[in-house]
C-alpha cells in the first residue's frame, strides 16, 4: 500500500510539472506573437498612408522609360518647295540621260534662241563620250545635275553602297571635265526616287551630302522612241494644267529627236500660259 501511494504522488507531481511547463511555453509563444504584432504596427504608422501602395506599384508595374525620338536627318528632297503653289507660275525645264551628239546641240540652240536656261542631268558614261557638250552646257549658263554614272537600274539599285558609288563616280567624271572647282549636289534618280523601296537609297544619298529632285510634269518622251511631237505637246498640256510650279521631265538622249523638235512649241505654250523659266541650282 505504501508503495502504491508513493507512486501516485510521484505521478501527480510529474503531471503538474508538465502542465506548468506547457503553460510557460504558451505564455512565451503568446508574448512573442504580441511583440511581433506591435512592432509591425509601429512600422506601418511610420510609413505614409500611400507608401505601401506606391512601393507595390513600383515593383509590380515598373515605370516605363520613354526615350525621345531621334531627330530625323534633313530631308534629301531639298527642292520639294518648288512644287507648291504661290501664285507665281514658274517652269523648270529639265533634260535627263545626255548629252548626245544629235539632240543636245539642237536643244542648246533652241534654249539660246529663247534666252532660257535649263537643267541638264548628266549620265557619267555619256559625259565621257561628249565632254565638250557638257562644257558647253555649263558655259551657256545652264545648271548641271548628276544622273548616275551607269544609269543601269539593276546595278545601281542592287544596294545602297553601289548606288552611292555610282553617283560619286559620275561626280568625279563631271569634275574631271569641268574642273576641280566644279561642284553639284543636285541628283536625279534614274527612274525617279518614288516609292517605299527606294527609301534607303534616298536616306543614303542624303547622308552622302547630296540632294535630289524629281518632277511633277512631263512630255512623256520616256514612253518610247521618237514619240510624235503632237503627242508630246498633248501630254505636256494635260500635265501642266492647274499647276503654278512645274518641273518638266524631258530627255536629250540620242533616241529622243522629237523632244528636240518639240521644244520650241513647249516653250511657246508655257509662255502663253504666263510661265517664267528658272533652273534648279
Beta strands, then each sheet from edge to edge (+ up, - down):
strand 1: 90-98
strand 2: 119-122
strand 3: 143-146
strand 4: 186-187
strand 5: 211-212
strand 6: 217-218
strand 7: 245-251
strand 8: 276-277
sheet 1: 3+ 2+ 1+ 7+ 6+
sheet 2: 3+ 2+ 1+ 8+
sheet 3: 4+ 5+
end
